[in-house]
């Protein structure tokens, strides 16, 4: 198959695999691609972001379902974080669907972040002192872009206030077999749950798994972790 016949996502993955020196490491239910240095990881992520900039993975209907979940099971949201949002749609949809006109911002490692409203350029592995213990919720369908899951989820947990929720999408694209240099971290939902229970046990625990697998446009499960 020629590159012209590949879709945008497959082209981005192919280019990332060719450009990176990542080594695929497999353990029980988890795949992680290890890079020789941080710059290689960052460059792959930025290139992939720009290649897929006009495309959207998660759907509006999914964010609407999560907003309803938060309104019903958490209560009023004043501040939320969406990590790895590329075109900034997730935070826009949460702002529209959640009651109370909350502040919701997104992060993106690429310099394209400046093009989109309520988006900041930020490596989502890093803790931001401005967000410490402030967020009512953290949402991401992009956790599979992590090179260091423990660092990633610890930073997200620390950004949550007491009782705050972390919402992690899990689709077929997040499974171990789907991992690649651009999406370097893949896990079964069972392995993801076990990882969170182990690495974040001093901060909180897995609350539940929401089954949205029957939704036609975006079948997914959502792992909900709650901070103490």
Biotite code that builds the C-alpha atoms (Angstrom):
import biotite.structure as struc

atoms = struc.array([
    struc.Atom([0.000, 0.000, 0.000], chain_id="A", res_id=1, res_name="UNK", atom_name="CA", element="C"),
    struc.Atom([1.397, 3.373, -0.953], chain_id="A", res_id=2, res_name="UNK", atom_name="CA", element="C"),
    struc.Atom([1.545, 6.191, 1.613], chain_id="A", res_id=3, res_name="UNK", atom_name="CA", element="C"),
    struc.Atom([-1.083, 8.127, -0.370], chain_id="A", res_id=4, res_name="UNK", atom_name="CA", element="C"),
    struc.Atom([-3.575, 5.340, 0.276], chain_id="A", res_id=5, res_name="UNK", atom_name="CA", element="C"),
    struc.Atom([-2.939, 5.348, 4.019], chain_id="A", res_id=6, res_name="UNK", atom_name="CA", element="C"),
    struc.Atom([-5.307, 7.326, 6.215], chain_id="A", res_id=7, res_name="UNK", atom_name="CA", element="C"),
    struc.Atom([-4.084, 10.323, 8.186], chain_id="A", res_id=8, res_name="UNK", atom_name="CA", element="C"),
    struc.Atom([-3.733, 8.359, 11.424], chain_id="A", res_id=9, res_name="UNK", atom_name="CA", element="C"),
    struc.Atom([-1.862, 5.474, 9.781], chain_id="A", res_id=10, res_name="UNK", atom_name="CA", element="C"),
    struc.Atom([0.434, 7.898, 7.965], chain_id="A", res_id=11, res_name="UNK", atom_name="CA", element="C"),
    struc.Atom([1.256, 9.602, 11.267], chain_id="A", res_id=12, res_name="UNK", atom_name="CA", element="C"),
    struc.Atom([1.969, 6.259, 12.942], chain_id="A", res_id=13, res_name="UNK", atom_name="CA", element="C"),
    struc.Atom([4.134, 5.092, 10.044], chain_id="A", res_id=14, res_name="UNK", atom_name="CA", element="C"),
    struc.Atom([6.158, 8.299, 10.099], chain_id="A", res_id=15, res_name="UNK", atom_name="CA", element="C"),
    struc.Atom([6.582, 8.062, 13.875], chain_id="A", res_id=16, res_name="UNK", atom_name="CA", element="C"),
    struc.Atom([7.786, 4.468, 13.716], chain_id="A", res_id=17, res_name="UNK", atom_name="CA", element="C"),
    struc.Atom([10.332, 5.388, 11.062], chain_id="A", res_id=18, res_name="UNK", atom_name="CA", element="C"),
    struc.Atom([11.566, 8.504, 12.875], chain_id="A", res_id=19, res_name="UNK", atom_name="CA", element="C"),
    struc.Atom([11.832, 7.121, 16.400], chain_id="A", res_id=20, res_name="UNK", atom_name="CA", element="C"),
    struc.Atom([14.218, 4.686, 18.038], chain_id="A", res_id=21, res_name="UNK", atom_name="CA", element="C"),
    struc.Atom([11.622, 3.455, 20.503], chain_id="A", res_id=22, res_name="UNK", atom_name="CA", element="C"),
    struc.Atom([11.880, -0.095, 21.815], chain_id="A", res_id=23, res_name="UNK", atom_name="CA", element="C"),
    struc.Atom([8.659, -2.023, 22.427], chain_id="A", res_id=24, res_name="UNK", atom_name="CA", element="C"),
    struc.Atom([8.494, -3.611, 25.893], chain_id="A", res_id=25, res_name="UNK", atom_name="CA", element="C"),
    struc.Atom([5.663, -5.979, 26.828], chain_id="A", res_id=26, res_name="UNK", atom_name="CA", element="C"),
    struc.Atom([4.509, -7.075, 30.288], chain_id="A", res_id=27, res_name="UNK", atom_name="CA", element="C"),
    struc.Atom([1.240, -8.585, 31.468], chain_id="A", res_id=28, res_name="UNK", atom_name="CA", element="C"),
    struc.Atom([-1.508, -6.619, 29.744], chain_id="A", res_id=29, res_name="UNK", atom_name="CA", element="C"),
    struc.Atom([0.742, -3.612, 29.069], chain_id="A", res_id=30, res_name="UNK", atom_name="CA", element="C"),
    struc.Atom([2.941, -2.397, 26.218], chain_id="A", res_id=31, res_name="UNK", atom_name="CA", element="C"),
    struc.Atom([5.250, 0.591, 26.587], chain_id="A", res_id=32, res_name="UNK", atom_name="CA", element="C"),
    struc.Atom([7.619, 2.013, 23.986], chain_id="A", res_id=33, res_name="UNK", atom_name="CA", element="C"),
    struc.Atom([10.860, 3.213, 25.544], chain_id="A", res_id=34, res_name="UNK", atom_name="CA", element="C"),
    struc.Atom([12.700, 6.110, 23.898], chain_id="A", res_id=35, res_name="UNK", atom_name="CA", element="C"),
    struc.Atom([16.429, 6.694, 24.133], chain_id="A", res_id=36, res_name="UNK", atom_name="CA", element="C"),
    struc.Atom([15.862, 10.286, 25.246], chain_id="A", res_id=37, res_name="UNK", atom_name="CA", element="C"),
    struc.Atom([13.085, 12.732, 25.998], chain_id="A", res_id=38, res_name="UNK", atom_name="CA", element="C"),
    struc.Atom([13.728, 14.822, 22.884], chain_id="A", res_id=39, res_name="UNK", atom_name="CA", element="C"),
    struc.Atom([12.947, 11.838, 20.642], chain_id="A", res_id=40, res_name="UNK", atom_name="CA", element="C"),
    struc.Atom([9.640, 11.284, 22.418], chain_id="A", res_id=41, res_name="UNK", atom_name="CA", element="C"),
    struc.Atom([8.714, 14.977, 22.270], chain_id="A", res_id=42, res_name="UNK", atom_name="CA", element="C"),
    struc.Atom([9.586, 15.299, 18.586], chain_id="A", res_id=43, res_name="UNK", atom_name="CA", element="C"),
    struc.Atom([7.456, 12.281, 17.686], chain_id="A", res_id=44, res_name="UNK", atom_name="CA", element="C"),
    struc.Atom([4.503, 13.668, 19.635], chain_id="A", res_id=45, res_name="UNK", atom_name="CA", element="C"),
    struc.Atom([4.714, 17.108, 18.075], chain_id="A", res_id=46, res_name="UNK", atom_name="CA", element="C"),
    struc.Atom([5.055, 15.681, 14.559], chain_id="A", res_id=47, res_name="UNK", atom_name="CA", element="C"),
    struc.Atom([2.098, 13.380, 15.158], chain_id="A", res_id=48, res_name="UNK", atom_name="CA", element="C"),
    struc.Atom([0.020, 16.235, 16.523], chain_id="A", res_id=49, res_name="UNK", atom_name="CA", element="C"),
    struc.Atom([0.619, 18.352, 13.444], chain_id="A", res_id=50, res_name="UNK", atom_name="CA", element="C"),
    struc.Atom([-0.089, 15.458, 11.078], chain_id="A", res_id=51, res_name="UNK", atom_name="CA", element="C"),
    struc.Atom([-3.475, 14.799, 12.746], chain_id="A", res_id=52, res_name="UNK", atom_name="CA", element="C"),
    struc.Atom([-4.373, 18.367, 13.664], chain_id="A", res_id=53, res_name="UNK", atom_name="CA", element="C"),
    struc.Atom([-7.620, 18.473, 11.705], chain_id="A", res_id=54, res_name="UNK", atom_name="CA", element="C"),
    struc.Atom([-8.866, 15.098, 12.943], chain_id="A", res_id=55, res_name="UNK", atom_name="CA", element="C"),
    struc.Atom([-10.934, 14.346, 16.045], chain_id="A", res_id=56, res_name="UNK", atom_name="CA", element="C"),
    struc.Atom([-10.982, 11.015, 17.896], chain_id="A", res_id=57, res_name="UNK", atom_name="CA", element="C"),
    struc.Atom([-13.434, 11.442, 20.785], chain_id="A", res_id=58, res_name="UNK", atom_name="CA", element="C"),
    struc.Atom([-16.993, 12.486, 19.960], chain_id="A", res_id=59, res_name="UNK", atom_name="CA", element="C"),
    struc.Atom([-19.252, 15.219, 21.312], chain_id="A", res_id=60, res_name="UNK", atom_name="CA", element="C"),
    struc.Atom([-21.814, 12.641, 22.437], chain_id="A", res_id=61, res_name="UNK", atom_name="CA", element="C"),
    struc.Atom([-19.209, 10.968, 24.635], chain_id="A", res_id=62, res_name="UNK", atom_name="CA", element="C"),
    struc.Atom([-18.251, 14.203, 26.370], chain_id="A", res_id=63, res_name="UNK", atom_name="CA", element="C"),
    struc.Atom([-21.949, 14.961, 26.861], chain_id="A", res_id=64, res_name="UNK", atom_name="CA", element="C"),
    struc.Atom([-22.382, 11.573, 28.595], chain_id="A", res_id=65, res_name="UNK", atom_name="CA", element="C"),
    struc.Atom([-19.424, 12.286, 30.879], chain_id="A", res_id=66, res_name="UNK", atom_name="CA", element="C"),
    struc.Atom([-20.706, 15.765, 31.682], chain_id="A", res_id=67, res_name="UNK", atom_name="CA", element="C"),
    struc.Atom([-24.030, 14.231, 32.714], chain_id="A", res_id=68, res_name="UNK", atom_name="CA", element="C"),
    struc.Atom([-22.149, 11.710, 34.835], chain_id="A", res_id=69, res_name="UNK", atom_name="CA", element="C"),
    struc.Atom([-20.222, 14.480, 36.598], chain_id="A", res_id=70, res_name="UNK", atom_name="CA", element="C"),
    struc.Atom([-23.345, 16.567, 37.193], chain_id="A", res_id=71, res_name="UNK", atom_name="CA", element="C"),
    struc.Atom([-25.184, 13.564, 38.640], chain_id="A", res_id=72, res_name="UNK", atom_name="CA", element="C"),
    struc.Atom([-22.438, 11.768, 40.563], chain_id="A", res_id=73, res_name="UNK", atom_name="CA", element="C"),
    struc.Atom([-20.045, 14.539, 41.536], chain_id="A", res_id=74, res_name="UNK", atom_name="CA", element="C"),
    struc.Atom([-21.904, 17.820, 41.646], chain_id="A", res_id=75, res_name="UNK", atom_name="CA", element="C"),
    struc.Atom([-21.039, 21.327, 40.474], chain_id="A", res_id=76, res_name="UNK", atom_name="CA", element="C"),
    struc.Atom([-17.683, 21.606, 38.701], chain_id="A", res_id=77, res_name="UNK", atom_name="CA", element="C"),
    struc.Atom([-15.681, 24.798, 39.006], chain_id="A", res_id=78, res_name="UNK", atom_name="CA", element="C"),
    struc.Atom([-12.439, 23.677, 37.327], chain_id="A", res_id=79, res_name="UNK", atom_name="CA", element="C"),
    struc.Atom([-11.506, 20.760, 35.082], chain_id="A", res_id=80, res_name="UNK", atom_name="CA", element="C"),
    struc.Atom([-8.513, 19.595, 33.055], chain_id="A", res_id=81, res_name="UNK", atom_name="CA", element="C"),
    struc.Atom([-8.507, 17.740, 29.732], chain_id="A", res_id=82, res_name="UNK", atom_name="CA", element="C"),
    struc.Atom([-5.098, 16.374, 28.750], chain_id="A", res_id=83, res_name="UNK", atom_name="CA", element="C"),
    struc.Atom([-3.846, 15.874, 25.196], chain_id="A", res_id=84, res_name="UNK", atom_name="CA", element="C"),
    struc.Atom([-6.688, 17.667, 23.434], chain_id="A", res_id=85, res_name="UNK", atom_name="CA", element="C"),
    struc.Atom([-5.004, 18.629, 20.140], chain_id="A", res_id=86, res_name="UNK", atom_name="CA", element="C"),
    struc.Atom([-7.777, 20.801, 18.593], chain_id="A", res_id=87, res_name="UNK", atom_name="CA", element="C"),
    struc.Atom([-9.313, 21.838, 21.905], chain_id="A", res_id=88, res_name="UNK", atom_name="CA", element="C"),
    struc.Atom([-12.749, 20.346, 21.377], chain_id="A", res_id=89, res_name="UNK", atom_name="CA", element="C"),
    struc.Atom([-12.979, 18.332, 24.593], chain_id="A", res_id=90, res_name="UNK", atom_name="CA", element="C"),
    struc.Atom([-12.723, 21.319, 26.901], chain_id="A", res_id=91, res_name="UNK", atom_name="CA", element="C"),
    struc.Atom([-15.112, 23.301, 24.700], chain_id="A", res_id=92, res_name="UNK", atom_name="CA", element="C"),
    struc.Atom([-17.725, 20.550, 24.901], chain_id="A", res_id=93, res_name="UNK", atom_name="CA", element="C"),
    struc.Atom([-17.321, 20.129, 28.659], chain_id="A", res_id=94, res_name="UNK", atom_name="CA", element="C"),
    struc.Atom([-17.764, 23.866, 29.146], chain_id="A", res_id=95, res_name="UNK", atom_name="CA", element="C"),
    struc.Atom([-20.992, 23.762, 27.149], chain_id="A", res_id=96, res_name="UNK", atom_name="CA", element="C"),
    struc.Atom([-22.466, 20.621, 28.711], chain_id="A", res_id=97, res_name="UNK", atom_name="CA", element="C"),
    struc.Atom([-21.554, 20.993, 32.396], chain_id="A", res_id=98, res_name="UNK", atom_name="CA", element="C"),
    struc.Atom([-23.839, 23.096, 34.555], chain_id="A", res_id=99, res_name="UNK", atom_name="CA", element="C"),
    struc.Atom([-22.537, 26.232, 36.207], chain_id="A", res_id=100, res_name="UNK", atom_name="CA", element="C"),
    struc.Atom([-20.255, 27.626, 33.483], chain_id="A", res_id=101, res_name="UNK", atom_name="CA", element="C"),
    struc.Atom([-17.040, 26.000, 34.816], chain_id="A", res_id=102, res_name="UNK", atom_name="CA", element="C"),
    struc.Atom([-13.473, 26.728, 33.776], chain_id="A", res_id=103, res_name="UNK", atom_name="CA", element="C"),
    struc.Atom([-12.143, 23.776, 31.754], chain_id="A", res_id=104, res_name="UNK", atom_name="CA", element="C"),
    struc.Atom([-8.773, 23.929, 30.033], chain_id="A", res_id=105, res_name="UNK", atom_name="CA", element="C"),
    struc.Atom([-6.866, 21.520, 27.826], chain_id="A", res_id=106, res_name="UNK", atom_name="CA", element="C"),
    struc.Atom([-3.197, 20.703, 27.440], chain_id="A", res_id=107, res_name="UNK", atom_name="CA", element="C"),
    struc.Atom([-1.152, 19.864, 24.370], chain_id="A", res_id=108, res_name="UNK", atom_name="CA", element="C"),
    struc.Atom([2.593, 19.283, 24.060], chain_id="A", res_id=109, res_name="UNK", atom_name="CA", element="C"),
    struc.Atom([2.788, 20.846, 20.595], chain_id="A", res_id=110, res_name="UNK", atom_name="CA", element="C"),
    struc.Atom([3.206, 24.546, 19.903], chain_id="A", res_id=111, res_name="UNK", atom_name="CA", element="C"),
    struc.Atom([-0.086, 24.290, 17.994], chain_id="A", res_id=112, res_name="UNK", atom_name="CA", element="C"),
    struc.Atom([-1.764, 24.659, 21.424], chain_id="A", res_id=113, res_name="UNK", atom_name="CA", element="C"),
    struc.Atom([-1.687, 28.437, 20.956], chain_id="A", res_id=114, res_name="UNK", atom_name="CA", element="C"),
    struc.Atom([-4.112, 28.121, 18.045], chain_id="A", res_id=115, res_name="UNK", atom_name="CA", element="C"),
    struc.Atom([-6.975, 26.857, 20.190], chain_id="A", res_id=116, res_name="UNK", atom_name="CA", element="C"),
    struc.Atom([-9.100, 28.465, 22.841], chain_id="A", res_id=117, res_name="UNK", atom_name="CA", element="C"),
    struc.Atom([-8.557, 27.419, 26.464], chain_id="A", res_id=118, res_name="UNK", atom_name="CA", element="C"),
    struc.Atom([-5.552, 25.281, 25.512], chain_id="A", res_id=119, res_name="UNK", atom_name="CA", element="C"),
    struc.Atom([-2.078, 25.559, 27.061], chain_id="A", res_id=120, res_name="UNK", atom_name="CA", element="C"),
    struc.Atom([1.148, 24.113, 25.731], chain_id="A", res_id=121, res_name="UNK", atom_name="CA", element="C"),
    struc.Atom([2.203, 21.620, 28.372], chain_id="A", res_id=122, res_name="UNK", atom_name="CA", element="C"),
    struc.Atom([3.717, 18.148, 28.654], chain_id="A", res_id=123, res_name="UNK", atom_name="CA", element="C"),
    struc.Atom([0.997, 16.315, 30.533], chain_id="A", res_id=124, res_name="UNK", atom_name="CA", element="C"),
    struc.Atom([3.555, 14.265, 32.488], chain_id="A", res_id=125, res_name="UNK", atom_name="CA", element="C"),
    struc.Atom([4.604, 17.375, 34.391], chain_id="A", res_id=126, res_name="UNK", atom_name="CA", element="C"),
    struc.Atom([2.966, 18.792, 37.487], chain_id="A", res_id=127, res_name="UNK", atom_name="CA", element="C"),
    struc.Atom([1.781, 22.370, 37.273], chain_id="A", res_id=128, res_name="UNK", atom_name="CA", element="C"),
    struc.Atom([1.799, 24.194, 40.645], chain_id="A", res_id=129, res_name="UNK", atom_name="CA", element="C"),
    struc.Atom([-1.142, 26.307, 39.483], chain_id="A", res_id=130, res_name="UNK", atom_name="CA", element="C"),
    struc.Atom([-3.300, 23.170, 39.249], chain_id="A", res_id=131, res_name="UNK", atom_name="CA", element="C"),
    struc.Atom([-2.246, 21.456, 42.477], chain_id="A", res_id=132, res_name="UNK", atom_name="CA", element="C"),
    struc.Atom([-5.285, 20.046, 44.345], chain_id="A", res_id=133, res_name="UNK", atom_name="CA", element="C"),
    struc.Atom([-7.539, 22.371, 42.360], chain_id="A", res_id=134, res_name="UNK", atom_name="CA", element="C"),
    struc.Atom([-9.325, 20.278, 39.702], chain_id="A", res_id=135, res_name="UNK", atom_name="CA", element="C"),
    struc.Atom([-12.744, 18.724, 40.190], chain_id="A", res_id=136, res_name="UNK", atom_name="CA", element="C"),
    struc.Atom([-12.004, 16.340, 37.337], chain_id="A", res_id=137, res_name="UNK", atom_name="CA", element="C"),
    struc.Atom([-9.248, 15.302, 34.958], chain_id="A", res_id=138, res_name="UNK", atom_name="CA", element="C"),
    struc.Atom([-10.275, 13.746, 31.641], chain_id="A", res_id=139, res_name="UNK", atom_name="CA", element="C"),
    struc.Atom([-8.211, 12.162, 28.888], chain_id="A", res_id=140, res_name="UNK", atom_name="CA", element="C"),
    struc.Atom([-8.516, 9.845, 25.932], chain_id="A", res_id=141, res_name="UNK", atom_name="CA", element="C"),
    struc.Atom([-4.807, 10.501, 25.227], chain_id="A", res_id=142, res_name="UNK", atom_name="CA", element="C"),
    struc.Atom([-3.163, 8.724, 28.175], chain_id="A", res_id=143, res_name="UNK", atom_name="CA", element="C"),
    struc.Atom([-1.817, 6.223, 25.655], chain_id="A", res_id=144, res_name="UNK", atom_name="CA", element="C"),
    struc.Atom([0.637, 8.928, 24.526], chain_id="A", res_id=145, res_name="UNK", atom_name="CA", element="C"),
    struc.Atom([2.533, 8.573, 27.831], chain_id="A", res_id=146, res_name="UNK", atom_name="CA", element="C"),
    struc.Atom([6.155, 7.453, 27.966], chain_id="A", res_id=147, res_name="UNK", atom_name="CA", element="C"),
    struc.Atom([6.049, 7.179, 31.786], chain_id="A", res_id=148, res_name="UNK", atom_name="CA", element="C"),
    struc.Atom([2.585, 6.150, 33.042], chain_id="A", res_id=149, res_name="UNK", atom_name="CA", element="C"),
    struc.Atom([3.462, 6.400, 36.736], chain_id="A", res_id=150, res_name="UNK", atom_name="CA", element="C"),
    struc.Atom([4.761, 9.950, 36.367], chain_id="A", res_id=151, res_name="UNK", atom_name="CA", element="C"),
    struc.Atom([1.744, 10.853, 34.259], chain_id="A", res_id=152, res_name="UNK", atom_name="CA", element="C"),
    struc.Atom([-0.975, 9.549, 36.554], chain_id="A", res_id=153, res_name="UNK", atom_name="CA", element="C"),
    struc.Atom([0.762, 10.835, 39.687], chain_id="A", res_id=154, res_name="UNK", atom_name="CA", element="C"),
    struc.Atom([0.805, 14.357, 38.243], chain_id="A", res_id=155, res_name="UNK", atom_name="CA", element="C"),
    struc.Atom([-2.884, 14.069, 37.348], chain_id="A", res_id=156, res_name="UNK", atom_name="CA", element="C"),
    struc.Atom([-3.814, 12.728, 40.774], chain_id="A", res_id=157, res_name="UNK", atom_name="CA", element="C"),
    struc.Atom([-2.026, 15.616, 42.480], chain_id="A", res_id=158, res_name="UNK", atom_name="CA", element="C"),
    struc.Atom([-3.970, 18.129, 40.408], chain_id="A", res_id=159, res_name="UNK", atom_name="CA", element="C"),
    struc.Atom([-7.272, 16.817, 41.806], chain_id="A", res_id=160, res_name="UNK", atom_name="CA", element="C"),
    struc.Atom([-8.919, 18.186, 44.919], chain_id="A", res_id=161, res_name="UNK", atom_name="CA", element="C"),
    struc.Atom([-10.185, 15.788, 47.584], chain_id="A", res_id=162, res_name="UNK", atom_name="CA", element="C"),
    struc.Atom([-13.014, 13.755, 46.059], chain_id="A", res_id=163, res_name="UNK", atom_name="CA", element="C"),
    struc.Atom([-12.037, 14.790, 42.527], chain_id="A", res_id=164, res_name="UNK", atom_name="CA", element="C"),
    struc.Atom([-12.371, 12.315, 39.675], chain_id="A", res_id=165, res_name="UNK", atom_name="CA", element="C"),
    struc.Atom([-9.996, 11.130, 36.973], chain_id="A", res_id=166, res_name="UNK", atom_name="CA", element="C"),
    struc.Atom([-11.857, 9.915, 33.869], chain_id="A", res_id=167, res_name="UNK", atom_name="CA", element="C"),
    struc.Atom([-9.832, 7.728, 31.495], chain_id="A", res_id=168, res_name="UNK", atom_name="CA", element="C"),
    struc.Atom([-11.308, 6.501, 28.237], chain_id="A", res_id=169, res_name="UNK", atom_name="CA", element="C"),
    struc.Atom([-10.534, 2.947, 27.182], chain_id="A", res_id=170, res_name="UNK", atom_name="CA", element="C"),
    struc.Atom([-11.264, 1.910, 23.592], chain_id="A", res_id=171, res_name="UNK", atom_name="CA", element="C"),
    struc.Atom([-9.805, -0.659, 21.228], chain_id="A", res_id=172, res_name="UNK", atom_name="CA", element="C"),
    struc.Atom([-7.245, 1.999, 20.318], chain_id="A", res_id=173, res_name="UNK", atom_name="CA", element="C"),
    struc.Atom([-5.913, 1.929, 23.890], chain_id="A", res_id=174, res_name="UNK", atom_name="CA", element="C"),
    struc.Atom([-5.256, -1.808, 23.989], chain_id="A", res_id=175, res_name="UNK", atom_name="CA", element="C"),
    struc.Atom([-1.698, -3.230, 24.034], chain_id="A", res_id=176, res_name="UNK", atom_name="CA", element="C"),
    struc.Atom([-1.864, -4.402, 20.436], chain_id="A", res_id=177, res_name="UNK", atom_name="CA", element="C"),
    struc.Atom([-2.636, -0.850, 19.285], chain_id="A", res_id=178, res_name="UNK", atom_name="CA", element="C"),
    struc.Atom([0.442, 0.711, 20.894], chain_id="A", res_id=179, res_name="UNK", atom_name="CA", element="C"),
    struc.Atom([3.105, 2.203, 18.622], chain_id="A", res_id=180, res_name="UNK", atom_name="CA", element="C"),
    struc.Atom([5.757, 4.921, 18.685], chain_id="A", res_id=181, res_name="UNK", atom_name="CA", element="C"),
    struc.Atom([3.140, 7.673, 18.470], chain_id="A", res_id=182, res_name="UNK", atom_name="CA", element="C"),
    struc.Atom([0.833, 6.033, 21.038], chain_id="A", res_id=183, res_name="UNK", atom_name="CA", element="C"),
    struc.Atom([3.574, 4.395, 23.112], chain_id="A", res_id=184, res_name="UNK", atom_name="CA", element="C"),
    struc.Atom([1.471, 3.084, 26.010], chain_id="A", res_id=185, res_name="UNK", atom_name="CA", element="C"),
    struc.Atom([-1.224, 0.448, 25.631], chain_id="A", res_id=186, res_name="UNK", atom_name="CA", element="C"),
    struc.Atom([-3.023, -1.562, 28.294], chain_id="A", res_id=187, res_name="UNK", atom_name="CA", element="C"),
    struc.Atom([-6.003, -3.780, 28.848], chain_id="A", res_id=188, res_name="UNK", atom_name="CA", element="C"),
    struc.Atom([-8.541, -2.120, 31.109], chain_id="A", res_id=189, res_name="UNK", atom_name="CA", element="C"),
    struc.Atom([-7.739, -4.708, 33.795], chain_id="A", res_id=190, res_name="UNK", atom_name="CA", element="C"),
    struc.Atom([-4.033, -3.875, 33.606], chain_id="A", res_id=191, res_name="UNK", atom_name="CA", element="C"),
    struc.Atom([-4.771, -0.152, 33.640], chain_id="A", res_id=192, res_name="UNK", atom_name="CA", element="C"),
    struc.Atom([-6.902, -0.554, 36.751], chain_id="A", res_id=193, res_name="UNK", atom_name="CA", element="C"),
    struc.Atom([-4.190, -2.611, 38.468], chain_id="A", res_id=194, res_name="UNK", atom_name="CA", element="C"),
    struc.Atom([-1.553, -0.023, 37.574], chain_id="A", res_id=195, res_name="UNK", atom_name="CA", element="C"),
    struc.Atom([-3.617, 2.805, 39.070], chain_id="A", res_id=196, res_name="UNK", atom_name="CA", element="C"),
    struc.Atom([-4.358, 0.812, 42.206], chain_id="A", res_id=197, res_name="UNK", atom_name="CA", element="C"),
    struc.Atom([-0.636, 0.148, 42.653], chain_id="A", res_id=198, res_name="UNK", atom_name="CA", element="C"),
    struc.Atom([0.942, 3.468, 41.664], chain_id="A", res_id=199, res_name="UNK", atom_name="CA", element="C"),
    struc.Atom([-1.716, 5.790, 43.108], chain_id="A", res_id=200, res_name="UNK", atom_name="CA", element="C"),
    struc.Atom([-2.703, 3.856, 46.236], chain_id="A", res_id=201, res_name="UNK", atom_name="CA", element="C"),
    struc.Atom([-1.569, 6.664, 48.559], chain_id="A", res_id=202, res_name="UNK", atom_name="CA", element="C"),
    struc.Atom([-3.746, 9.192, 46.713], chain_id="A", res_id=203, res_name="UNK", atom_name="CA", element="C"),
    struc.Atom([-7.027, 7.344, 46.166], chain_id="A", res_id=204, res_name="UNK", atom_name="CA", element="C"),
    struc.Atom([-8.573, 4.377, 44.408], chain_id="A", res_id=205, res_name="UNK", atom_name="CA", element="C"),
    struc.Atom([-10.520, 3.243, 41.365], chain_id="A", res_id=206, res_name="UNK", atom_name="CA", element="C"),
    struc.Atom([-14.150, 4.208, 41.912], chain_id="A", res_id=207, res_name="UNK", atom_name="CA", element="C"),
    struc.Atom([-15.914, 2.411, 39.042], chain_id="A", res_id=208, res_name="UNK", atom_name="CA", element="C"),
    struc.Atom([-15.848, 1.630, 35.335], chain_id="A", res_id=209, res_name="UNK", atom_name="CA", element="C"),
    struc.Atom([-18.554, 3.240, 33.210], chain_id="A", res_id=210, res_name="UNK", atom_name="CA", element="C"),
    struc.Atom([-19.677, 1.055, 30.307], chain_id="A", res_id=211, res_name="UNK", atom_name="CA", element="C"),
    struc.Atom([-20.391, 3.160, 27.222], chain_id="A", res_id=212, res_name="UNK", atom_name="CA", element="C"),
    struc.Atom([-19.454, 0.398, 24.812], chain_id="A", res_id=213, res_name="UNK", atom_name="CA", element="C"),
    struc.Atom([-22.901, 0.420, 23.184], chain_id="A", res_id=214, res_name="UNK", atom_name="CA", element="C"),
    struc.Atom([-22.535, 3.977, 21.893], chain_id="A", res_id=215, res_name="UNK", atom_name="CA", element="C"),
    struc.Atom([-22.325, 3.765, 18.103], chain_id="A", res_id=216, res_name="UNK", atom_name="CA", element="C"),
    struc.Atom([-20.045, 6.696, 17.353], chain_id="A", res_id=217, res_name="UNK", atom_name="CA", element="C"),
    struc.Atom([-17.551, 6.163, 20.176], chain_id="A", res_id=218, res_name="UNK", atom_name="CA", element="C"),
    struc.Atom([-17.803, 2.793, 21.976], chain_id="A", res_id=219, res_name="UNK", atom_name="CA", element="C"),
    struc.Atom([-15.727, 2.990, 25.142], chain_id="A", res_id=220, res_name="UNK", atom_name="CA", element="C"),
    struc.Atom([-15.380, 2.138, 28.771], chain_id="A", res_id=221, res_name="UNK", atom_name="CA", element="C"),
    struc.Atom([-14.364, 4.875, 31.164], chain_id="A", res_id=222, res_name="UNK", atom_name="CA", element="C"),
    struc.Atom([-12.246, 4.097, 34.193], chain_id="A", res_id=223, res_name="UNK", atom_name="CA", element="C"),
    struc.Atom([-13.124, 6.457, 37.044], chain_id="A", res_id=224, res_name="UNK", atom_name="CA", element="C"),
    struc.Atom([-10.480, 6.993, 39.742], chain_id="A", res_id=225, res_name="UNK", atom_name="CA", element="C"),
    struc.Atom([-11.274, 9.066, 42.815], chain_id="A", res_id=226, res_name="UNK", atom_name="CA", element="C"),
    struc.Atom([-8.880, 11.038, 45.018], chain_id="A", res_id=227, res_name="UNK", atom_name="CA", element="C"),
    struc.Atom([-9.122, 10.629, 48.781], chain_id="A", res_id=228, res_name="UNK", atom_name="CA", element="C"),
])
